Amino acid sequence: MSPLDGNSQKNHNNQPKVVDDICSQLAAGDRNVTGVMIESHINSGRQDVPAEGPSALKHGVSITDACVDWECTVGMLDRLNAAVKARRDYLFEQGLQRPAGFQRGTPPSP
C-alpha cells in the first residue's frame, strides 16, 4: 500500500492520486473497496469568510474543506467508473456469479 491509500492527507491536490491508487486496486479485483468520498466543489481550494462578510466570498469555492474542482471531479468519477467495470469483468471471469440485480431476463408480469 502506498502512503496515500485511501487518504489525501488533507490536501485536495492529492485526491486524484488517491483515486488513481484506488482505481488500480479495483481493476485488480479488490472487493474491499465499497465507496469513496471526494471533496468537490465548482472551483478548487477553500476560503475563509473575509472580514467584509459573506458577500465578499468567491463563488463556488468551499468555506470548509479544500475541494477539487468540477472538471477534476468528473475525471475522477470517469476513472472510478472504468475501474469498477474492470473489477466486475475480472470477478466474473474468475467465476463469481452475477448478483440477481445484474441478471438479464424477462421482467416479472404485474
SULNORDA-V105763 format. One record per pair of residues at least 12 apart in sequence whose ideal C-beta (glycine too) atoms are under 10 Angstrom apart, sorted by sequence separation. I is the first residue (numbers start at 1). J is the second residue. D is the distance in Angstrom with one decimal. If there is no record, write none. Layout:
{{I:J:D} {I:J:D}}
This chain:
{{6:18:6.6} {4:17:5.5} {5:18:7.4} {22:35:10.0} {23:36:9.8} {45:58:8.7} {4:18:5.0} {22:36:6.2} {47:61:4.9} {49:63:6.1} {88:102:8.3} {2:17:8.5} {4:19:9.8} {6:21:8.1} {43:58:7.1} {46:61:6.6} {47:62:7.2} {48:63:7.0} {2:18:8.9} {4:20:9.1} {5:21:5.9} {6:22:7.0} {42:58:9.9} {43:59:7.5} {44:60:9.4} {45:61:5.7} {46:62:4.6} {47:63:5.9} {4:21:5.8} {5:22:7.9} {19:36:6.9} {42:59:7.3} {43:60:4.3} {44:61:7.7} {45:62:7.3} {46:63:6.7} {47:64:9.9} {3:21:9.9} {4:22:9.5} {18:36:8.3} {42:60:3.0} {43:61:4.9} {44:62:8.9} {46:64:6.9} {2:21:5.7} {6:25:9.3} {19:38:7.4} {41:60:6.0} {42:61:7.6} {43:62:8.5} {46:65:6.4} {47:66:9.3} {1:21:8.4} {5:25:8.2} {18:38:9.2} {41:61:6.5} {42:62:9.2} {46:66:4.1} {15:36:9.3} {41:62:4.8} {45:66:5.6} {46:67:6.8} {2:24:9.5} {15:37:9.6} {16:38:9.6} {40:62:8.9} {41:63:9.7} {44:66:7.6} {45:67:7.0} {15:38:6.2} {39:62:7.5} {41:64:9.5} {44:67:6.2} {45:68:9.0} {1:25:9.0} {15:39:6.8} {41:65:9.2} {43:67:8.1} {44:68:5.6} {45:69:8.3} {15:40:8.5} {39:64:8.6} {41:66:9.1} {42:67:8.7} {43:68:9.5} {44:69:4.1} {12:38:9.4} {39:65:4.9} {41:67:3.9} {43:69:5.3} {44:70:9.0} {6:33:8.3} {12:39:5.9} {39:66:6.7} {40:67:5.3} {41:68:7.8} {42:69:6.8} {43:70:7.8} {44:71:9.1} {12:40:9.0} {39:67:4.5} {40:68:5.6} {41:69:7.0} {42:70:5.4} {43:71:9.8} {44:72:7.0} {8:37:9.8} {10:39:9.5} {12:41:9.4} {15:44:9.9} {38:67:8.3} {39:68:6.7} {40:69:7.7} {41:70:7.5} {42:71:9.8} {44:73:9.7} {6:36:8.3} {8:38:9.3} {38:68:6.9} {40:70:7.0} {6:37:9.7} {8:39:7.9} {13:44:8.2} {42:73:9.5} {12:44:6.5} {13:45:9.4} {40:72:7.8} {41:73:8.5} {12:45:7.1} {40:73:4.2} {12:46:7.8} {38:72:9.0} {39:73:9.3} {40:74:9.3} {38:73:6.1} {40:76:8.4} {40:77:9.2} {38:76:6.2} {38:77:7.8} {36:76:8.4} {36:77:9.4} {38:80:9.0} {36:80:6.7} {35:80:10.0} {33:80:9.6} {19:68:9.4} {12:62:8.9} {33:83:9.1} {15:66:9.3} {33:84:9.1} {15:67:8.6} {16:68:7.1} {27:79:9.8} {12:65:7.6} {13:66:8.4} {15:68:5.2} {19:72:9.5} {23:76:8.8} {26:79:9.6} {30:83:9.7} {12:66:4.0} {14:68:9.7} {19:73:9.8} {22:76:9.4} {26:80:7.4} {33:87:8.5} {10:65:7.9} {11:66:7.4} {12:67:5.6} {13:68:7.8} {27:82:8.0} {28:83:9.2} {10:66:7.6} {12:68:5.3} {16:72:6.2} {19:75:8.8} {20:76:8.5} {23:79:5.1} {26:82:9.1} {27:83:4.8} {31:87:7.7} {8:65:10.0} {12:69:9.2} {15:72:7.5} {16:73:9.6} {19:76:4.4} {22:79:9.1} {23:80:6.2} {26:83:3.9} {27:84:8.7} {29:86:8.5} {30:87:7.1} {8:66:9.3} {15:73:8.8} {18:76:9.1} {19:77:8.8} {22:80:7.2} {23:81:9.6} {25:83:8.1} {26:84:5.8} {27:85:8.9} {28:86:8.5} {29:87:5.7} {13:72:9.2} {16:75:7.3} {20:79:6.8} {23:82:7.4} {24:83:7.6} {26:85:9.2} {27:86:4.0} {28:87:7.7} {29:88:9.4} {8:68:9.3} {12:72:8.8} {16:76:5.9} {19:79:6.3} {20:80:9.7} {23:83:3.7} {26:86:6.8} {27:87:6.1} {29:89:9.5} {30:90:9.7} {31:91:7.4} {15:76:6.9} {19:80:6.4} {22:83:7.4} {23:84:8.8} {26:87:4.5} {29:90:4.5} {30:91:10.0} {24:86:9.9} {25:87:8.6} {26:88:9.2} {27:89:9.3} {28:90:7.4} {29:91:5.8} {16:79:8.5} {20:83:9.1} {23:86:8.4} {27:90:7.3} {19:83:8.9} {23:87:9.4} {26:90:9.2} {29:93:9.2} {29:94:7.1} {31:96:9.0} {29:96:9.2}}
